[in-house]
Amino acid sequence: MERVRHLQIYHMPAKLVNLIVGHPATAAGLLIVGGLSLQVCLLVLGGIFRLFAERKRASLEGLRLELEIKRAERQIRSAAETSSAWNGYRKFSVAKKVAETGDTFSFYLKPHDGKPLPAFKPGQYLTFQLNVPGEGKPIVRCYSLSDCARPSHYRVTVKRCPPPEKSGHPPGAGSSYFCDHVKEGDILDVKAPNGHFYLDLEQERPLVLISGGVGVTPMIAMANALAETGSARETWFFHGTRNSGDHLFKSHMASLAAENKNVRMHVCHSKPLAGDVSGRDYQHEGRVTVELLKQLLPSSNYEYFLCGPGPFMESITEDLRSWGVSDQHVHFEAFGPASVKRAASPEAKVGVTFAPFGGLEVTFAKSGQKAVWQGEGRSLLELAEEARVKIDAGCRAGNCGSCLVAIKSGKVAYIGKHGADAEEGSCLACICRPVTALVLDA
Ligand SMILES: Cc1cc2nc3c(=O)[nH]c(=O)nc-3n(C[C@H](O)[C@H](O)[C@H](O)COP(=O)(O)OP(=O)(O)OC[C@H]3O[C@@H](n4cnc5c(N)ncnc54)[C@H](O)[C@@H]3O)c2cc1C
């Protein structure tokens, strides 16, 4: 009785208490069956958990392997890039010429020697030496690679450079030659891909690509490279153009956005055509501005890549700086003379010994001209042009080597990074400034 009361204290149902007390053997049997069932249940559950954990581990392992394979592929590509790059000019034949818009053409180039093509970094460019009739000597021009690396060919996209309004000058020599004369089957002299403006595919930091007009070419190479490598990197692509008549790679950009969830495409039309439809042909009326970026981006914390006309880049870089974006996160390419001013770096001020008259005298010995460099951001090439001294120029970014000039006396400093070699006693005038009074062999 005492035991019954004890069990009831623990609120066991009366029937169960009676069963245990009245039929101990049955109760024991039930207990054993219950215990066994519990064990079976635990075993089954344990198995299911193990199976899930196993699957998760396998899928994580799969992901890790995939990443390893991609990294290995990139390493192989970059090894191939270095091993099959070439020095000087190599012959390429024009395999295909495609009209992108009325005044812009894409050229698909294959190596004439049939040997492998080095890969390149998306954003880099090719340097061409063109024999333009009437120019007297070959001219050197750079054009960005407008697609990511493909094993069979390179692609560049050239827009005819119109003369400045009411200037009476002829249109651009190199771009007109490409658009009007270069045809399929022609052979061109091309330097290996080069340039410091490129997207590092190993990085994961979210991106903002901003282009204006034909400045879209390196951005297409970058966006294509991201899509080809299956990157999930958050990417905002802002492109400014007048209207759909000028919109380069319009359908390709729409496919990029439709097929890659991580790519958010925003096209701005400054002068939409009557038939252009908002939401279909463009997302915003007006220009690409930092105001627009502020409305759309969750923060300013991105890596920015810019390419477009000078004033467009100047205003965007300036406004990004005001928004608190540091210069180290803003990368840009100028298709002409670089006009974007970086915040003055401490090194830029070091070592300049100004003459008593407040500037540094630069003497162009061959042409018998003199000019004074006042410490502003201009290069020696720009100074020479203002003094009407002819120095050849191609990329204006220190890569093509066209503006190499011998220094007869004095010292120079480099304003930016350069790809071309400048032997001792010479300098690349497009990215140099004087440090002392100078005498140049120009
Ligand atoms: C790294 C890099 C990448 C580039 N990528 C591309 C690209 O992908 N696509 C592209 O289309 N371009 C690109 N460019 C620009 C390209 O290299 C050329 O600068 C552009 O095509 C103009 O060259 P041009 O020979 O046609 O013009 P130029 O002959 O150099 O003439 C330039 C301008 O000067 C005017 N001009 C002519 N004669 C005179 C005169 N006597 N006085 C004053 N002005 C005159 C012309 O009308 C023209 O407006 C890139 C440039 C660089 C540096």
The ligand as an SDF file (V2000), in Angstrom:
LIG
                    3D

 53 58  0  0  0  0  0  0  0  0999 V2000
   44.0260   52.8410  -72.0410 C   0  0  0  0  0  0  0  0  0  0  0  0
   43.1330   53.3420  -73.1420 C   0  0  0  0  0  0  0  0  0  0  0  0
   42.0660   52.5700  -73.5730 C   0  0  0  0  0  0  0  0  0  0  0  0
   41.2290   53.0390  -74.5870 C   0  0  0  0  0  0  0  0  0  0  0  0
   40.1650   52.2600  -74.9960 N   0  0  0  0  0  0  0  0  0  0  0  0
   39.3450   52.7000  -75.9730 C   0  0  0  0  0  0  0  0  0  0  0  0
   38.2350   51.8990  -76.4080 C   0  0  0  0  0  0  0  0  0  0  0  0
   37.9810   50.8060  -75.9130 O   0  0  0  0  0  0  0  0  0  0  0  0
   37.4880   52.3810  -77.4150 N   0  0  0  0  0  0  0  0  0  0  0  0
   37.7320   53.6110  -78.0030 C   0  0  0  0  0  0  0  0  0  0  0  0
   36.9980   53.9850  -78.9350 O   0  0  0  0  0  0  0  0  0  0  0  0
   38.7510   54.3870  -77.5770 N   0  0  0  0  0  0  0  0  0  0  0  0
   39.5710   53.9520  -76.5990 C   0  0  0  0  0  0  0  0  0  0  0  0
   40.6350   54.7280  -76.1980 N   0  0  0  0  0  0  0  0  0  0  0  0
   40.8990   56.0110  -76.8690 C   0  0  0  0  0  0  0  0  0  0  0  0
   41.8070   55.7610  -78.0920 C   0  0  0  0  0  0  0  0  0  0  0  0
   43.0550   55.2870  -77.6930 O   0  0  0  0  0  0  0  0  0  0  0  0
   42.0520   57.0380  -78.8950 C   0  0  0  0  0  0  0  0  0  0  0  0
   42.5370   58.0280  -78.0120 O   0  0  0  0  0  0  0  0  0  0  0  0
   40.8080   57.5340  -79.5820 C   0  0  0  0  0  0  0  0  0  0  0  0
   40.3430   56.5540  -80.4950 O   0  0  0  0  0  0  0  0  0  0  0  0
   41.1380   58.8210  -80.3570 C   0  0  0  0  0  0  0  0  0  0  0  0
   42.2380   58.5670  -81.1740 O   0  0  0  0  0  0  0  0  0  0  0  0
   42.2640   59.0680  -82.6910 P   0  0  0  0  0  0  0  0  0  0  0  0
   43.5560   58.6660  -83.2800 O   0  0  0  0  0  0  0  0  0  0  0  0
   41.0410   58.6630  -83.3940 O   0  0  0  0  0  0  0  0  0  0  0  0
   42.1900   60.6220  -82.4960 O   0  0  0  0  0  0  0  0  0  0  0  0
   43.3980   61.6650  -82.5980 P   0  0  0  0  0  0  0  0  0  0  0  0
   43.9370   61.6790  -83.9710 O   0  0  0  0  0  0  0  0  0  0  0  0
   44.3220   61.4090  -81.4950 O   0  0  0  0  0  0  0  0  0  0  0  0
   42.5800   63.0130  -82.3670 O   0  0  0  0  0  0  0  0  0  0  0  0
   41.9960   63.2770  -81.1490 C   0  0  0  0  0  0  0  0  0  0  0  0
   41.0690   64.4730  -81.2670 C   0  0  0  0  0  0  0  0  0  0  0  0
   41.8180   65.5840  -81.7330 O   0  0  0  0  0  0  0  0  0  0  0  0
   41.1460   66.2040  -82.8330 C   0  0  0  0  0  0  0  0  0  0  0  0
   42.1440   66.8200  -83.7040 N   0  0  0  0  0  0  0  0  0  0  0  0
   42.6060   66.4060  -84.9020 C   0  0  0  0  0  0  0  0  0  0  0  0
   43.5230   67.2610  -85.3770 N   0  0  0  0  0  0  0  0  0  0  0  0
   43.6660   68.2550  -84.4580 C   0  0  0  0  0  0  0  0  0  0  0  0
   44.4450   69.4180  -84.3710 C   0  0  0  0  0  0  0  0  0  0  0  0
   45.2950   69.7610  -85.3180 N   0  0  0  0  0  0  0  0  0  0  0  0
   44.3050   70.1890  -83.2500 N   0  0  0  0  0  0  0  0  0  0  0  0
   43.4650   69.8650  -82.2770 C   0  0  0  0  0  0  0  0  0  0  0  0
   42.6770   68.7620  -82.3070 N   0  0  0  0  0  0  0  0  0  0  0  0
   42.7920   67.9780  -83.3850 C   0  0  0  0  0  0  0  0  0  0  0  0
   40.3880   65.0900  -83.4810 C   0  0  0  0  0  0  0  0  0  0  0  0
   39.2820   65.5840  -84.2120 O   0  0  0  0  0  0  0  0  0  0  0  0
   39.9410   64.3000  -82.2740 C   0  0  0  0  0  0  0  0  0  0  0  0
   38.7840   64.8700  -81.7340 O   0  0  0  0  0  0  0  0  0  0  0  0
   41.4740   54.2860  -75.1780 C   0  0  0  0  0  0  0  0  0  0  0  0
   42.5480   55.0440  -74.7290 C   0  0  0  0  0  0  0  0  0  0  0  0
   43.3820   54.6000  -73.7380 C   0  0  0  0  0  0  0  0  0  0  0  0
   44.5390   55.4320  -73.2910 C   0  0  0  0  0  0  0  0  0  0  0  0
  1  2  1  0
  2  3  1  0
  2 52  2  0
  3  4  2  0
  4  5  1  0
  4 50  1  0
  5  6  2  0
  6  7  1  0
  6 13  1  0
  7  8  2  0
  7  9  1  0
  9 10  1  0
 10 11  2  0
 10 12  1  0
 12 13  2  0
 13 14  1  0
 14 15  1  0
 14 50  1  0
 15 16  1  0
 16 17  1  0
 16 18  1  0
 18 19  1  0
 18 20  1  0
 20 21  1  0
 20 22  1  0
 22 23  1  0
 23 24  1  0
 24 25  2  0
 24 26  1  0
 24 27  1  0
 27 28  1  0
 28 29  2  0
 28 30  1  0
 28 31  1  0
 31 32  1  0
 32 33  1  0
 33 34  1  0
 33 48  1  0
 34 35  1  0
 35 36  1  0
 35 46  1  0
 36 37  1  0
 36 45  1  0
 37 38  2  0
 38 39  1  0
 39 40  1  0
 39 45  2  0
 40 41  1  0
 40 42  2  0
 42 43  1  0
 43 44  2  0
 44 45  1  0
 46 47  1  0
 46 48  1  0
 48 49  1  0
 50 51  2  0
 51 52  1  0
 52 53  1  0
M  END
$$$$
